[in-house]
């Protein structure tokens, strides 16, 4: 493994562990959290329960024409994309519930 891959993997693992620790202990001080935020403008599409599904659909839909292109070679890294999407998406889904 080269150094770039090791650093990328270790930084992702460290942030995942820190997020899991913060989720487990939940030691956020309540007086540091802003409880009332002034609303600038309400956008109705952002108020849906399936926002992450819409965002993932837009992202995957925009890159899907290039998945099998020889110059881009997304198909070789498709497993990494799927792993990253599922791992980050599951954290956000757990966080929202």
Backbone as CSV, one residue per row, in Angstrom:
resi,resn,N_x,N_y,N_z,CA_x,CA_y,CA_z,C_x,C_y,C_z
1,UNK,0.839,-1.188,0.000,0.000,0.000,0.000,0.881,1.247,0.000
2,UNK,0.525,2.201,-0.808,1.318,3.416,-0.789,0.830,4.359,0.317
3,UNK,1.627,5.377,0.560,1.383,6.274,1.688,0.067,7.041,1.541
4,UNK,-0.289,7.422,0.326,-1.520,8.181,0.110,-2.750,7.377,0.512
5,UNK,-2.781,6.105,0.154,-3.924,5.262,0.511,-3.989,5.027,2.012
6,UNK,-2.826,4.843,2.635,-2.792,4.619,4.083,-3.295,5.853,4.821
7,UNK,-2.855,7.037,4.397,-3.297,8.267,5.052,-4.789,8.508,4.844
8,UNK,-5.268,8.251,3.643,-6.690,8.426,3.371,-7.536,7.465,4.199
9,UNK,-7.131,6.220,4.262,-7.867,5.225,5.043,-7.824,5.552,6.526
10,UNK,-6.646,5.923,7.029,-6.534,6.195,8.464,-7.305,7.450,8.857
11,UNK,-7.326,8.480,8.009,-8.093,9.678,8.361,-9.595,9.383,8.355
12,UNK,-10.040,8.567,7.410,-11.448,8.174,7.406,-11.813,7.338,8.616
13,UNK,-10.923,6.424,8.992,-11.167,5.577,10.158,-11.182,6.391,11.441
14,UNK,-10.276,7.352,11.561,-10.229,8.199,12.763,-11.510,9.024,12.871
15,UNK,-11.959,9.628,11.768,-13.184,10.422,11.856,-14.405,9.555,12.124
16,UNK,-14.423,8.339,11.606,-15.523,7.424,11.907,-15.528,7.046,13.378
17,UNK,-14.356,6.760,13.940,-14.266,6.406,15.361,-14.648,7.577,16.256
18,UNK,-14.209,8.778,15.892,-14.573,9.954,16.687,-16.073,10.224,16.633
19,UNK,-16.676,10.043,15.472,-18.122,10.226,15.357,-18.870,9.176,16.170
20,UNK,-18.391,7.937,16.131,-19.026,6.873,16.909,-18.885,7.135,18.405
21,UNK,-17.725,7.622,18.821,-17.524,7.940,20.239,-18.456,9.067,20.679
22,UNK,-18.559,10.113,19.872,-19.427,11.230,20.215,-20.889,10.791,20.247
23,UNK,-21.274,9.906,19.334,-22.635,9.387,19.330,-22.901,8.545,20.570
24,UNK,-21.880,7.772,21.009,-22.060,6.869,22.148,-22.149,7.622,23.467
25,UNK,-21.280,8.594,23.662,-21.264,9.280,24.960,-22.168,10.502,24.983
26,UNK,-22.372,11.125,23.837,-23.248,12.287,23.710,-22.993,13.302,24.813
27,UNK,-21.743,13.765,24.881,-21.367,14.703,25.933,-21.355,16.155,25.457
28,UNK,-22.212,16.493,24.518,-22.314,17.861,24.033,-22.987,18.713,25.106
29,UNK,-22.405,19.844,25.367,-22.972,20.737,26.372,-24.190,21.451,25.798
30,UNK,-25.328,21.388,26.480,-26.550,21.967,25.919,-26.497,23.484,25.768
31,UNK,-25.698,24.173,26.581,-25.675,25.627,26.477,-24.835,26.107,25.292
32,UNK,-24.122,25.194,24.610,-23.340,25.579,23.441,-24.128,25.409,22.146
33,UNK,-25.289,24.825,22.234,-26.097,24.585,21.046,-27.105,25.712,20.878
34,UNK,-27.176,26.263,19.689,-28.146,27.315,19.397,-29.503,26.653,19.235
35,UNK,-30.445,27.078,20.041,-31.747,26.422,20.004,-32.723,27.098,19.051
36,UNK,-32.509,28.346,18.744,-33.405,29.056,17.847,-32.585,29.714,16.742
37,UNK,-32.826,29.301,15.522,-32.126,29.867,14.371,-33.151,30.602,13.526
38,UNK,-32.841,31.821,13.183,-33.760,32.605,12.358,-33.796,32.024,10.951
39,UNK,-34.977,31.848,10.439,-35.173,31.268,9.121,-35.032,32.345,8.059
40,UNK,-34.103,32.157,7.125,-33.937,33.120,6.040,-35.035,32.916,5.005
41,UNK,-35.120,31.694,4.501,-36.150,31.364,3.521,-36.352,29.860,3.558
42,UNK,-37.572,29.442,3.497,-37.878,28.026,3.539,-37.941,27.466,2.126
43,UNK,-37.199,26.384,1.898,-37.213,25.706,0.605,-37.900,24.364,0.835
44,UNK,-39.036,24.176,0.216,-39.882,23.031,0.535,-39.236,21.689,0.188
45,UNK,-38.380,21.636,-0.818,-37.768,20.354,-1.193,-36.801,19.866,-0.110
46,UNK,-36.255,20.789,0.682,-35.346,20.397,1.752,-36.069,19.937,3.008
47,UNK,-37.371,20.045,3.030,-38.165,19.651,4.185,-38.750,18.256,4.034
48,UNK,-38.219,17.446,3.152,-38.738,16.109,2.930,-37.914,15.073,3.686
49,UNK,-38.538,13.938,4.003,-37.820,12.870,4.696,-36.881,12.104,3.774
50,UNK,-37.058,12.244,2.485,-36.222,11.499,1.540,-35.180,12.387,0.877
51,UNK,-34.682,13.399,1.587,-33.704,14.316,1.015,-32.410,13.592,0.640
52,UNK,-31.942,12.682,1.498,-30.697,11.969,1.198,-30.864,11.076,-0.023
53,UNK,-32.027,10.482,-0.188,-32.281,9.672,-1.369,-32.251,10.532,-2.632
54,UNK,-32.794,11.734,-2.551,-32.779,12.645,-3.689,-31.350,13.074,-4.012
55,UNK,-30.563,13.406,-2.992,-29.177,13.827,-3.211,-28.364,12.691,-3.812
56,UNK,-28.495,11.483,-3.262,-27.764,10.337,-3.817,-28.210,10.042,-5.245
57,UNK,-29.488,10.183,-5.534,-29.975,9.963,-6.882,-29.408,10.965,-7.872
58,UNK,-29.314,12.230,-7.459,-28.732,13.252,-8.338,-27.250,12.976,-8.589
59,UNK,-26.527,12.628,-7.524,-25.092,12.362,-7.674,-24.853,11.138,-8.542
60,UNK,-25.522,10.031,-8.235,-25.327,8.818,-9.030,-25.877,8.972,-10.442
61,UNK,-26.948,9.718,-10.607,-27.494,9.948,-11.934,-26.590,10.803,-12.806
62,UNK,-25.860,11.730,-12.171,-24.983,12.584,-12.962,-23.703,11.880,-13.395
63,UNK,-23.240,10.885,-12.625,-22.012,10.187,-13.020,-22.278,8.890,-13.754
64,UNK,-23.517,8.429,-13.771,-23.810,7.135,-14.386,-23.485,7.058,-15.879
65,UNK,-23.593,8.132,-16.680,-23.184,7.994,-18.079,-21.684,7.725,-18.251
66,UNK,-20.887,8.045,-17.247,-19.439,7.898,-17.364,-18.899,6.643,-16.694
67,UNK,-19.763,5.799,-16.139,-19.293,4.641,-15.379,-18.467,3.694,-16.246
68,UNK,-18.887,3.439,-17.454,-18.191,2.472,-18.298,-17.341,3.135,-19.382
69,UNK,-17.086,4.414,-19.287,-16.218,5.094,-20.244,-14.763,4.708,-19.987
70,UNK,-14.023,4.412,-21.042,-12.632,3.966,-20.880,-11.734,5.020,-20.270
71,UNK,-11.955,6.267,-20.616,-11.068,7.326,-20.128,-11.285,7.614,-18.648
72,UNK,-12.470,7.391,-18.141,-12.776,7.716,-16.748,-12.521,6.525,-15.825
73,UNK,-12.902,5.323,-16.238,-12.694,4.087,-15.476,-13.376,4.089,-14.112
74,UNK,-14.596,4.607,-14.050,-15.346,4.550,-12.799,-15.679,3.113,-12.410
75,UNK,-15.854,2.256,-13.389,-16.276,0.896,-13.093,-15.242,0.150,-12.258
76,UNK,-14.002,0.566,-12.296,-12.970,-0.075,-11.470,-13.068,0.367,-10.011
77,UNK,-13.625,1.530,-9.768,-13.721,2.056,-8.407,-15.157,2.059,-7.905
78,UNK,-16.025,1.310,-8.530,-17.446,1.313,-8.178,-17.689,0.736,-6.792
79,UNK,-16.899,-0.277,-6.396,-17.050,-0.848,-5.059,-16.711,0.173,-3.986
80,UNK,-15.685,0.979,-4.220,-15.316,2.025,-3.261,-16.411,3.078,-3.150
81,UNK,-17.002,3.437,-4.287,-18.091,4.406,-4.279,-19.303,3.874,-3.531
82,UNK,-19.628,2.621,-3.754,-20.765,2.013,-3.073,-20.516,1.931,-1.565
83,UNK,-19.301,1.537,-1.174,-18.960,1.464,0.251,-19.045,2.841,0.905
84,UNK,-18.501,3.857,0.245,-18.523,5.211,0.811,-19.946,5.737,0.916
85,UNK,-20.762,5.486,-0.091,-22.139,5.962,-0.075,-22.946,5.297,1.032
86,UNK,-22.804,3.994,1.175,-23.563,3.274,2.195,-23.093,3.644,3.592
87,UNK,-21.769,3.752,3.798,-21.271,4.049,5.149,-21.640,5.461,5.583
88,UNK,-21.443,6.445,4.723,-21.779,7.821,5.090,-23.291,8.001,5.178
89,UNK,-24.025,7.409,4.251,-25.482,7.520,4.283,-26.092,6.900,5.518
90,UNK,-25.545,5.756,5.951,-26.092,5.112,7.154,-25.822,5.947,8.398
91,UNK,-24.678,6.606,8.458,-24.389,7.485,9.603,-25.391,8.631,9.651
92,UNK,-25.676,9.242,8.503,-26.631,10.352,8.482,-28.047,9.882,8.790
93,UNK,-28.417,8.706,8.320,-29.752,8.193,8.613,-29.896,7.912,10.102
94,UNK,-28.879,7.311,10.717,-28.914,7.087,12.166,-28.939,8.395,12.932
95,UNK,-28.224,9.378,12.439,-28.144,10.669,13.101,-29.501,11.373,13.076
96,UNK,-30.224,11.244,11.981,-31.514,11.930,11.849,-32.628,11.285,12.668
97,UNK,-32.479,10.005,12.964,-33.560,9.326,13.698,-33.478,9.608,15.122
